[in-house]
Amino acid sequence: MHKLQLTDISKTFGSQIVLSNLSLEIFPDELFVILGSSGCGKTTLLLGILGLQKFDSGRVAIDGIDVTNLSPGERNIGYVPQNYALFPNCTVFENIAFGLRLRKVSKNIIQTKVRHIIDDFGLQGLECHFPFQLSGGQMQRVALARALIIEPSLLLLDEPVSALDIGTRQKIKAELKDIQKKLHITMVYITHDQQETLELADRFGILNNGKIEQFGSPDEVFYKPKTLFVARFLNTENMLKGKILNKFGKKVTIQTNDIILKTYTSLELSEGNHVTICIRPGAIHLSKHRIQPGKNVFTGTIESIHPIGRDLEIKVLVTPNEVLKTRISRIVAKELKLAHGMPVNLSIDEAFVHLIPVK
């Protein structure tokens, strides 16, 4: 198990600042995802960690040892690029054995290790196949096997499932988690896909303007964004403007256009401060039946019903100026026989009413 530390990493291309004094610590035995939009510098960061890209300044350390000026081979890092980069004129066996041959490992050991990892990755019978004879999922497994056979300190993955069909993608992601836990290897995985991030990450960070805007566990970042950029980037569906009515200790009451919400927060807020209120649709409970009056309980009428993947997004008009979005499964919606214009009741747990100060 190995730890990665990045300290004050910067990189520019001409006048474009790609990375700016970025610092990050990735723990041993962790699958850390770097999430960001296309062109935000994710791949540049990954290539710099690997040693294929030179940072303008900063320090890369593995287990406290500075590797900033070491070559890629000296860093002992495995890498799976987005396009797999398999050698087209080499067989599956030869592709997987490549890193061991570079290290001048004996033929007998290469034979043993490659056979073993071929079995582990379910590639039996494909040893003599060339990449053009493989499916996308098989090529992905070969690329992973080639990266892992050298027993790397870290494994870096650059959007490794983006080119696969959805079924294969789900299977490979599940296999990645299994591999990570089985081998206790530290992985750094980059993607632009939020759902992928939430499914895979032990922790993740959002890259913006050359820095990690926020990092933490999926629940921490998803439900408690620290900035408006993070909230918008993660598609927080309910973002309301509000003002602090009162605050006693951590308990706070907020006024929006027409409704009052209660929550608790550790933020330094005072009466009259303006905030953005973030509420995930999954935190809003919808019922056709009367809900016991209490904190964050509202009545309203269904304004619209939209399919969102396997679920339905329900927009509920709770006042003439305030709409709240909730999400429920299609099965539950069918049981409730929901329809446009139907009166419903909503309740929101205080713990899921999150505040971002307006500066």
Sequence and secondary structure as in RCSB ss.txt:
>XXXX:A:sequence
MHKLQLTDISKTFGSQIVLSNLSLEIFPDELFVILGSSGCGKTTLLLGILGLQKFDSGRVAIDGIDVTNLSPGER
NIGYVPQNYALFPNCTVFENIAFGLRLRKVSKNIIQTKVRHIIDDFGLQGLECHFPFQLSGGQMQRVALARALII
EPSLLLLDEPVSALDIGTRQKIKAELKDIQKKLHITMVYITHDQQETLELADRFGILNNGKIEQFGSPDEVFYKP
KTLFVARFLNTENMLKGKILNKFGKKVTIQTNDIILKTYTSLELSEGNHVTICIRPGAIHLSKHRIQPGKNVFTG
TIESIHPIGRDLEIKVLVTPNEVLKTRISRIVAKELKLAHGMPVNLSIDEAFVHLIPVK
>XXXX:A:secstr
   EEEEEEEEEETTEEEEEEEEEEE TT EEEEE  TTSSHHHHHHHHHTSS  SEEEEEETTEE TTS HHHH
TEEEE TT    TTS HHHHHHHHHHHTT  HHHHHHHHHHHHHHTT TT TT  GGGS HHHHHHHHHHHHHTT
  SEEEEESTTTTS HHHHHHHHHHHHHHHHHHT EEEEEES HHHHHHH SEEEEEETTEEEEEE HHHHHHS 
SSHHHHHHTT SEEEEEEEEEEETTEEEEE SS EEEEE  S   TT EEEEEE GGGEEEESS   S TTEEEE
EEEEEEEETTEEEEEEEEETTEEEEEEEEHHHHHHHT  TT EEEEEE GGG EEEE  
